[in-house]
Amino acid sequence: MRKIFVLFAAAAALTTAACNTVSGVGRDASAVGDAVTTAAEDAKN
């Protein structure tokens, strides 16, 4: 029973870490998009 609990806890930790990583990538991609948009607006003006 203890092995099952340990495996479940490890899987939950990995799942949480993966969600945070995907969220971080989304924020980074959004920041890059904002920077490109700002640069394009500056070049246009």
N, CA, C and O atoms as a Tripos MOL2 file, in Angstrom:
@<TRIPOS>MOLECULE
protein
  180   179    45     0     0
PROTEIN
NO_CHARGES

@<TRIPOS>ATOM
      1 N           0.8210   -1.1940    0.0000 N.3       1 MET1
      2 CA          0.0000    0.0000    0.0000 C.3       1 MET1
      3 C           0.8620    1.2540    0.0000 C.2       1 MET1
      4 O           0.5410    2.2430   -0.6590 O.2       1 MET1
      5 N           1.9630    1.2010    0.7480 N.am      2 ARG2
      6 CA          2.8320    2.3800    0.8130 C.3       2 ARG2
      7 C           3.4690    2.6650   -0.5480 C.2       2 ARG2
      8 O           3.6270    3.8280   -0.9200 O.2       2 ARG2
      9 N           3.8360    1.6200   -1.2970 N.am      3 LYS3
     10 CA          4.4280    1.8110   -2.6200 C.3       3 LYS3
     11 C           3.4440    2.5030   -3.5580 C.2       3 LYS3
     12 O           3.8280    3.3770   -4.3350 O.2       3 LYS3
     13 N           2.1910    2.1130   -3.4820 N.am      4 ILE4
     14 CA          1.1660    2.7320   -4.3270 C.3       4 ILE4
     15 C           1.0340    4.2190   -3.9850 C.2       4 ILE4
     16 O           0.9330    5.0610   -4.8780 O.2       4 ILE4
     17 N           1.0350    4.5320   -2.6930 N.am      5 PHE5
     18 CA          0.9300    5.9230   -2.2740 C.3       5 PHE5
     19 C           2.1220    6.7290   -2.7680 C.2       5 PHE5
     20 O           1.9550    7.8510   -3.2470 O.2       5 PHE5
     21 N           3.3170    6.1720   -2.6580 N.am      6 VAL6
     22 CA          4.5270    6.8710   -3.1060 C.3       6 VAL6
     23 C           4.4760    7.0930   -4.6160 C.2       6 VAL6
     24 O           4.7990    8.1810   -5.0940 O.2       6 VAL6
     25 N           4.0740    6.0740   -5.3650 N.am      7 LEU7
     26 CA          3.9650    6.2240   -6.8160 C.3       7 LEU7
     27 C           2.9110    7.2620   -7.1890 C.2       7 LEU7
     28 O           3.1170    8.0540   -8.1090 O.2       7 LEU7
     29 N           1.7920    7.2610   -6.4830 N.am      8 PHE8
     30 CA          0.7420    8.2400   -6.7550 C.3       8 PHE8
     31 C           1.2390    9.6570   -6.4520 C.2       8 PHE8
     32 O           0.9830   10.5810   -7.2250 O.2       8 PHE8
     33 N           1.9410    9.8310   -5.3420 N.am      9 ALA9
     34 CA          2.4710   11.1470   -4.9800 C.3       9 ALA9
     35 C           3.4900   11.6310   -6.0060 C.2       9 ALA9
     36 O           3.4990   12.8100   -6.3620 O.2       9 ALA9
     37 N           4.3400   10.7380   -6.4800 N.am     10 ALA10
     38 CA          5.3270   11.1110   -7.4960 C.3      10 ALA10
     39 C           4.6420   11.4900   -8.8030 C.2      10 ALA10
     40 O           5.0420   12.4560   -9.4530 O.2      10 ALA10
     41 N           3.6220   10.7450   -9.1930 N.am     11 ALA11
     42 CA          2.8950   11.0650  -10.4230 C.3      11 ALA11
     43 C           2.1960   12.4160  -10.3010 C.2      11 ALA11
     44 O           2.1830   13.1950  -11.2540 O.2      11 ALA11
     45 N           1.6200   12.6960   -9.1420 N.am     12 ALA12
     46 CA          0.9510   13.9800   -8.9310 C.3      12 ALA12
     47 C           1.9570   15.1250   -8.9960 C.2      12 ALA12
     48 O           1.6620   16.1760   -9.5660 O.2      12 ALA12
     49 N           3.1270   14.9350   -8.4230 N.am     13 ALA13
     50 CA          4.1500   15.9820   -8.4660 C.3      13 ALA13
     51 C           4.6210   16.2410   -9.8920 C.2      13 ALA13
     52 O           4.7990   17.3910  -10.2920 O.2      13 ALA13
     53 N           4.8200   15.1830  -10.6500 N.am     14 LEU14
     54 CA          5.2400   15.3460  -12.0430 C.3      14 LEU14
     55 C           4.1630   16.0210  -12.8790 C.2      14 LEU14
     56 O           4.4680   16.8570  -13.7290 O.2      14 LEU14
     57 N           2.9220   15.6690  -12.6440 N.am     15 THR15
     58 CA          1.8190   16.2880  -13.3760 C.3      15 THR15
     59 C           1.7530   17.7750  -13.0690 C.2      15 THR15
     60 O           1.5770   18.5870  -13.9780 O.2      15 THR15
     61 N           1.8890   18.1360  -11.8120 N.am     16 THR16
     62 CA          1.8620   19.5450  -11.4270 C.3      16 THR16
     63 C           3.0250   20.2970  -12.0520 C.2      16 THR16
     64 O           2.8500   21.4200  -12.5240 O.2      16 THR16
     65 N           4.1910   19.7050  -12.0610 N.am     17 ALA17
     66 CA          5.3600   20.3510  -12.6620 C.3      17 ALA17
     67 C           5.1560   20.5430  -14.1570 C.2      17 ALA17
     68 O           5.5430   21.5760  -14.7040 O.2      17 ALA17
     69 N           4.5610   19.5740  -14.8190 N.am     18 ALA18
     70 CA          4.3220   19.6840  -16.2570 C.3      18 ALA18
     71 C           3.3360   20.8050  -16.5540 C.2      18 ALA18
     72 O           3.5110   21.5430  -17.5230 O.2      18 ALA18
     73 N           2.3130   20.9400  -15.7400 N.am     19 CYS19
     74 CA          1.3340   22.0130  -15.9490 C.3      19 CYS19
     75 C           1.9940   23.3720  -15.7880 C.2      19 CYS19
     76 O           1.7270   24.2870  -16.5670 O.2      19 CYS19
     77 N           2.8480   23.5130  -14.7920 N.am     20 ASN20
     78 CA          3.5440   24.7840  -14.5980 C.3      20 ASN20
     79 C           4.4610   25.0860  -15.7670 C.2      20 ASN20
     80 O           4.5870   26.2400  -16.1750 O.2      20 ASN20
     81 N           5.1010   24.0660  -16.3080 N.am     21 THR21
     82 CA          6.0000   24.2660  -17.4400 C.3      21 THR21
     83 C           5.2250   24.7240  -18.6580 C.2      21 THR21
     84 O           5.6450   25.6640  -19.3340 O.2      21 THR21
     85 N           4.1190   24.0940  -18.9530 N.am     22 VAL22
     86 CA          3.3060   24.4730  -20.1050 C.3      22 VAL22
     87 C           2.7720   25.8890  -19.9250 C.2      22 VAL22
     88 O           2.7300   26.6690  -20.8760 O.2      22 VAL22
     89 N           2.3720   26.2120  -18.7210 N.am     23 SER23
     90 CA          1.8940   27.5630  -18.4490 C.3      23 SER23
     91 C           3.0030   28.5830  -18.6610 C.2      23 SER23
     92 O           2.7620   29.6500  -19.2270 O.2      23 SER23
     93 N           4.1850   28.2770  -18.2250 N.am     24 GLY24
     94 CA          5.3270   29.1710  -18.4160 C.3      24 GLY24
     95 C           5.6580   29.3760  -19.8820 C.2      24 GLY24
     96 O           5.9830   30.4880  -20.2970 O.2      24 GLY24
     97 N           5.5780   28.3180  -20.6660 N.am     25 VAL25
     98 CA          5.8350   28.4260  -22.1010 C.3      25 VAL25
     99 C           4.7850   29.3220  -22.7440 C.2      25 VAL25
    100 O           5.1080   30.1260  -23.6190 O.2      25 VAL25
    101 N           3.5470   29.1910  -22.3230 N.am     26 GLY26
    102 CA          2.4910   30.0460  -22.8660 C.3      26 GLY26
    103 C           2.7310   31.5090  -22.5570 C.2      26 GLY26
    104 O           2.5310   32.3680  -23.4160 O.2      26 GLY26
    105 N           3.1610   31.8010  -21.3310 N.am     27 ARG27
    106 CA          3.4610   33.2000  -20.9640 C.3      27 ARG27
    107 C           4.6400   33.7200  -21.7690 C.2      27 ARG27
    108 O           4.6270   34.8700  -22.2080 O.2      27 ARG27
    109 N           5.6710   32.8820  -21.9710 N.am     28 ASP28
    110 CA          6.8310   33.3070  -22.7440 C.3      28 ASP28
    111 C           6.4500   33.5930  -24.1920 C.2      28 ASP28
    112 O           6.8930   34.5860  -24.7680 O.2      28 ASP28
    113 N           5.6340   32.7300  -24.7780 N.am     29 ALA29
    114 CA          5.2000   32.9400  -26.1570 C.3      29 ALA29
    115 C           4.3680   34.2110  -26.2670 C.2      29 ALA29
    116 O           4.4820   34.9450  -27.2500 O.2      29 ALA29
    117 N           3.5470   34.4710  -25.2860 N.am     30 SER30
    118 CA          2.7490   35.6870  -25.2830 C.3      30 SER30
    119 C           3.6400   36.9200  -25.1900 C.2      30 SER30
    120 O           3.3980   37.9130  -25.8770 O.2      30 SER30
    121 N           4.6500   36.8660  -24.3620 N.am     31 ALA31
    122 CA          5.5720   37.9920  -24.2260 C.3      31 ALA31
    123 C           6.3180   38.2520  -25.5350 C.2      31 ALA31
    124 O           6.5220   39.4060  -25.9120 O.2      31 ALA31
    125 N           6.7220   37.1950  -26.2240 N.am     32 VAL32
    126 CA          7.3990   37.3510  -27.5150 C.3      32 VAL32
    127 C           6.4500   37.9870  -28.5190 C.2      32 VAL32
    128 O           6.8460   38.8790  -29.2700 O.2      32 VAL32
    129 N           5.2030   37.5380  -28.5390 N.am     33 GLY33
    130 CA          4.2130   38.1200  -29.4490 C.3      33 GLY33
    131 C           3.9970   39.5920  -29.1670 C.2      33 GLY33
    132 O           3.8860   40.3900  -30.0990 O.2      33 GLY33
    133 N           3.9350   39.9640  -27.9070 N.am     34 ASP34
    134 CA          3.7750   41.3750  -27.5430 C.3      34 ASP34
    135 C           4.9770   42.1960  -28.0040 C.2      34 ASP34
    136 O           4.8150   43.3070  -28.5100 O.2      34 ASP34
    137 N           6.1710   41.6570  -27.8320 N.am     35 ALA35
    138 CA          7.3840   42.3670  -28.2440 C.3      35 ALA35
    139 C           7.4140   42.5660  -29.7560 C.2      35 ALA35
    140 O           7.7890   43.6370  -30.2320 O.2      35 ALA35
    141 N           7.0230   41.5490  -30.5090 N.am     36 VAL36
    142 CA          6.9960   41.6540  -31.9710 C.3      36 VAL36
    143 C           5.9510   42.6840  -32.3970 C.2      36 VAL36
    144 O           6.1990   43.4850  -33.2980 O.2      36 VAL36
    145 N           4.8050   42.6630  -31.7640 N.am     37 THR37
    146 CA          3.7580   43.6340  -32.0870 C.3      37 THR37
    147 C           4.2270   45.0530  -31.8050 C.2      37 THR37
    148 O           4.0100   45.9540  -32.6160 O.2      37 THR37
    149 N           4.8630   45.2530  -30.6710 N.am     38 THR38
    150 CA          5.3700   46.5800  -30.3170 C.3      38 THR38
    151 C           6.4270   47.0380  -31.3080 C.2      38 THR38
    152 O           6.4170   48.1950  -31.7280 O.2      38 THR38
    153 N           7.3340   46.1580  -31.6870 N.am     39 ALA39
    154 CA          8.3770   46.5080  -32.6480 C.3      39 ALA39
    155 C           7.7640   46.8500  -34.0020 C.2      39 ALA39
    156 O           8.2160   47.7860  -34.6610 O.2      39 ALA39
    157 N           6.7650   46.1220  -34.4200 N.am     40 ALA40
    158 CA          6.1120   46.3980  -35.6950 C.3      40 ALA40
    159 C           5.4030   47.7470  -35.6580 C.2      40 ALA40
    160 O           5.4530   48.5050  -36.6270 O.2      40 ALA40
    161 N           4.7470   48.0450  -34.5490 N.am     41 GLU41
    162 CA          4.0680   49.3520  -34.4220 C.3      41 GLU41
    163 C           5.0960   50.4830  -34.4380 C.2      41 GLU41
    164 O           4.8700   51.5160  -35.0680 O.2      41 GLU41
    165 N           6.2260   50.2940  -33.7470 N.am     42 ASP42
    166 CA          7.2710   51.3240  -33.7320 C.3      42 ASP42
    167 C           7.8540   51.5380  -35.1380 C.2      42 ASP42
    168 O           8.1170   52.6760  -35.5290 O.2      42 ASP42
    169 N           8.0530   50.4760  -35.8830 N.am     43 ALA43
    170 CA          8.6100   50.5710  -37.2300 C.3      43 ALA43
    171 C           7.6210   51.2410  -38.1820 C.2      43 ALA43
    172 O           8.0190   51.9520  -39.1050 O.2      43 ALA43
    173 N           6.3420   51.0120  -37.9510 N.am     44 LYS44
    174 CA          5.3190   51.5890  -38.8200 C.3      44 LYS44
    175 C           5.2240   53.0930  -38.6150 C.2      44 LYS44
    176 O           4.9570   53.8340  -39.5610 O.2      44 LYS44
    177 N           5.4400   53.5490  -37.3890 N.am     45 ASN45
    178 CA          5.3130   54.9740  -37.0810 C.3      45 ASN45
    179 C           6.6020   55.6330  -37.3250 C.2      45 ASN45
    180 O           6.7240   56.8420  -37.1290 O.2      45 ASN45
@<TRIPOS>BOND
     1     1     2 1
     2     2     3 1
     3     3     4 2
     4     3     5 am
     5     5     6 1
     6     6     7 1
     7     7     8 2
     8     7     9 am
     9     9    10 1
    10    10    11 1
    11    11    12 2
    12    11    13 am
    13    13    14 1
    14    14    15 1
    15    15    16 2
    16    15    17 am
    17    17    18 1
    18    18    19 1
    19    19    20 2
    20    19    21 am
    21    21    22 1
    22    22    23 1
    23    23    24 2
    24    23    25 am
    25    25    26 1
    26    26    27 1
    27    27    28 2
    28    27    29 am
    29    29    30 1
    30    30    31 1
    31    31    32 2
    32    31    33 am
    33    33    34 1
    34    34    35 1
    35    35    36 2
    36    35    37 am
    37    37    38 1
    38    38    39 1
    39    39    40 2
    40    39    41 am
    41    41    42 1
    42    42    43 1
    43    43    44 2
    44    43    45 am
    45    45    46 1
    46    46    47 1
    47    47    48 2
    48    47    49 am
    49    49    50 1
    50    50    51 1
    51    51    52 2
    52    51    53 am
    53    53    54 1
    54    54    55 1
    55    55    56 2
    56    55    57 am
    57    57    58 1
    58    58    59 1
    59    59    60 2
    60    59    61 am
    61    61    62 1
    62    62    63 1
    63    63    64 2
    64    63    65 am
    65    65    66 1
    66    66    67 1
    67    67    68 2
    68    67    69 am
    69    69    70 1
    70    70    71 1
    71    71    72 2
    72    71    73 am
    73    73    74 1
    74    74    75 1
    75    75    76 2
    76    75    77 am
    77    77    78 1
    78    78    79 1
    79    79    80 2
    80    79    81 am
    81    81    82 1
    82    82    83 1
    83    83    84 2
    84    83    85 am
    85    85    86 1
    86    86    87 1
    87    87    88 2
    88    87    89 am
    89    89    90 1
    90    90    91 1
    91    91    92 2
    92    91    93 am
    93    93    94 1
    94    94    95 1
    95    95    96 2
    96    95    97 am
    97    97    98 1
    98    98    99 1
    99    99   100 2
   100    99   101 am
   101   101   102 1
   102   102   103 1
   103   103   104 2
   104   103   105 am
   105   105   106 1
   106   106   107 1
   107   107   108 2
   108   107   109 am
   109   109   110 1
   110   110   111 1
   111   111   112 2
   112   111   113 am
   113   113   114 1
   114   114   115 1
   115   115   116 2
   116   115   117 am
   117   117   118 1
   118   118   119 1
   119   119   120 2
   120   119   121 am
   121   121   122 1
   122   122   123 1
   123   123   124 2
   124   123   125 am
   125   125   126 1
   126   126   127 1
   127   127   128 2
   128   127   129 am
   129   129   130 1
   130   130   131 1
   131   131   132 2
   132   131   133 am
   133   133   134 1
   134   134   135 1
   135   135   136 2
   136   135   137 am
   137   137   138 1
   138   138   139 1
   139   139   140 2
   140   139   141 am
   141   141   142 1
   142   142   143 1
   143   143   144 2
   144   143   145 am
   145   145   146 1
   146   146   147 1
   147   147   148 2
   148   147   149 am
   149   149   150 1
   150   150   151 1
   151   151   152 2
   152   151   153 am
   153   153   154 1
   154   154   155 1
   155   155   156 2
   156   155   157 am
   157   157   158 1
   158   158   159 1
   159   159   160 2
   160   159   161 am
   161   161   162 1
   162   162   163 1
   163   163   164 2
   164   163   165 am
   165   165   166 1
   166   166   167 1
   167   167   168 2
   168   167   169 am
   169   169   170 1
   170   170   171 1
   171   171   172 2
   172   171   173 am
   173   173   174 1
   174   174   175 1
   175   175   176 2
   176   175   177 am
   177   177   178 1
   178   178   179 1
   179   179   180 2
@<TRIPOS>SUBSTRUCTURE
     1 MET1         2 RESIDUE 1 A MET
     2 ARG2         6 RESIDUE 1 A ARG
     3 LYS3        10 RESIDUE 1 A LYS
     4 ILE4        14 RESIDUE 1 A ILE
     5 PHE5        18 RESIDUE 1 A PHE
     6 VAL6        22 RESIDUE 1 A VAL
     7 LEU7        26 RESIDUE 1 A LEU
     8 PHE8        30 RESIDUE 1 A PHE
     9 ALA9        34 RESIDUE 1 A ALA
    10 ALA10       38 RESIDUE 1 A ALA
    11 ALA11       42 RESIDUE 1 A ALA
    12 ALA12       46 RESIDUE 1 A ALA
    13 ALA13       50 RESIDUE 1 A ALA
    14 LEU14       54 RESIDUE 1 A LEU
    15 THR15       58 RESIDUE 1 A THR
    16 THR16       62 RESIDUE 1 A THR
    17 ALA17       66 RESIDUE 1 A ALA
    18 ALA18       70 RESIDUE 1 A ALA
    19 CYS19       74 RESIDUE 1 A CYS
    20 ASN20       78 RESIDUE 1 A ASN
    21 THR21       82 RESIDUE 1 A THR
    22 VAL22       86 RESIDUE 1 A VAL
    23 SER23       90 RESIDUE 1 A SER
    24 GLY24       94 RESIDUE 1 A GLY
    25 VAL25       98 RESIDUE 1 A VAL
    26 GLY26      102 RESIDUE 1 A GLY
    27 ARG27      106 RESIDUE 1 A ARG
    28 ASP28      110 RESIDUE 1 A ASP
    29 ALA29      114 RESIDUE 1 A ALA
    30 SER30      118 RESIDUE 1 A SER
    31 ALA31      122 RESIDUE 1 A ALA
    32 VAL32      126 RESIDUE 1 A VAL
    33 GLY33      130 RESIDUE 1 A GLY
    34 ASP34      134 RESIDUE 1 A ASP
    35 ALA35      138 RESIDUE 1 A ALA
    36 VAL36      142 RESIDUE 1 A VAL
    37 THR37      146 RESIDUE 1 A THR
    38 THR38      150 RESIDUE 1 A THR
    39 ALA39      154 RESIDUE 1 A ALA
    40 ALA40      158 RESIDUE 1 A ALA
    41 GLU41      162 RESIDUE 1 A GLU
    42 ASP42      166 RESIDUE 1 A ASP
    43 ALA43      170 RESIDUE 1 A ALA
    44 LYS44      174 RESIDUE 1 A LYS
    45 ASN45      178 RESIDUE 1 A ASN
